[in-house]
């Protein structure tokens, strides 16, 4: 998994730290690099690429790499932070509607509402991305992830 640490995804980063023996997290200096690296892994390594970005601008910066992966039918899952649900629509700092943002590039695009929901949705996103790449008919599979603890 390629990504950059940020406030909107701190619980996810902590969960990755606790599982570093099973999931490799490679920190990058910019979210766009994370998306391109995930796409490169998917295109040339034959594996599912995963990128991680924080809320708002972090998710926006993934878009170039996600479109690149989508145009080559490379399976990429993007996990992003989002604004707390009670602050949506309030012009909160760095608030972006990530589900709408990724609608055009995503084959599977859902908002995670809690830790139990996260397991199922991330599993579905991964499966959808792999299925699309095998059939060469789909797009990358970003999956926005809310600010929920996964530990």
N, C-alpha and C positions, 0 to 999 in steps of 0.2 A: 504494500500500500504506500502510495506516494502522497505527501501532503505537507501542510504547514499548520502549526499550532495557533489557535486563536480562542478568544473567550467563548464563542458560540459552540465550540466543540470540545471544551476541556474535559467533560465527562467521558467522551469517546476516547480522547487521547489517554486518559488515565486507565480506561479499560484495556487499551492496546498495550500500555506499559505493563500492566499485570499479566498480559498474555504474550509478552515479547518472545517467549520460547516457541510460540506457535504462529504468530503473525509478525512479519517483518514490516516495520514502519520506517520509511526513508524520508527524512525531512528535506524539504526543498526551500528555496528562497522566494519563490513566487508560485501562486496557485496555477497559473498557466503552465508552468513547467511540470507540475504534478500531473495535470491532465494529459499533456503530450507524452510524458514518461509512461503513464498508464496505457495510453493508446499504443505506444511503441512496444510495450510488453505484450499487448494483445495481438498486434499485427505480426511481430517478428518472433515472439516467444511462444505463440500458440496458447497462451494462458489468459485467463480473465484479468484485465487490468482494473485496478481500484485506485481512486484518488479521493482525497479528503480536503475540504476547505471549510472555513468558518462562515459565519452569517454575512449576508449582504454582498459587499464588494468581493469577498472571497469566492462566493458562488459565481458571481459575474465573471471573474477572471478565469474560471474553468472553461468557459464557453468555446473559445477557439480550439482548444485541445479536444473537447467533446465533439464538436462538429467535424474535426479532422478524423476522429475515430469513426463517427457515424457514416461519413462518406466512404470509408473503406470497410464498413460492416465489421469493425473490430469491437469485441465485447468489452465495454468499460462500464463500471459502476462508479458513480460519483455520490459521495456522501457529504452532505453539507449541513451546516447549522441553520437555524432559523430563529426569528424573533419569538419571544414568549407569546403564547396565544392571546393573553389578555392585553398585549401591547400592539397587536396587529391593527392596521388601519389608523394608528395614532401618530404617524410620521416619526416613529421611534428611530433613533440614530442607527444607521446602517440597515434599515428594514427594507427587504426586497421580497416580493412574493416569488419564492424559489420554484414553486410548482408551476406557476405561469411562465416564469423565465425559461424553464427547461422543457416546456411542453412540446416545442417544435423539434428538439433534438433527441428527446427520450422515447424509447419504446415502452418503458415501464417507468412511471413517474408518480410516486405516492409520498404523502407526508406521514412520518412516523409520529404517533401520539403517545407512546410510552415504551418502556423497556420490553414488555411482553410482545407488543406489536412489532418492535424492531426486528426480532429474530425472524419472524415469518416474512416480513416485507423484504428484508435484505436477502433472504433465501430466494424469494420469488424473483427479485431483481437479477440476482446472479444466474438463476436458471433461464430466465428470459433472454438475458444477454448471450449466454452460451448457445441456446437454441437458435437464436437469430443468426449467430455467426456460422453455425453448422449449415443452416439453410441458405445463408447469404441473401436474406431478404429483409433483414431488419436494420435497426439503428443501435447506437450505443444505448446503454440502459442506466441513465442517472437515477438516483433515488435520494431525494432530499431527506435529511434526517433532522428531527427537531432537537432542541436542547434537552435531551433526556439522559439520565444516567444509565449506562449499560452494564455497570459493574455488578 
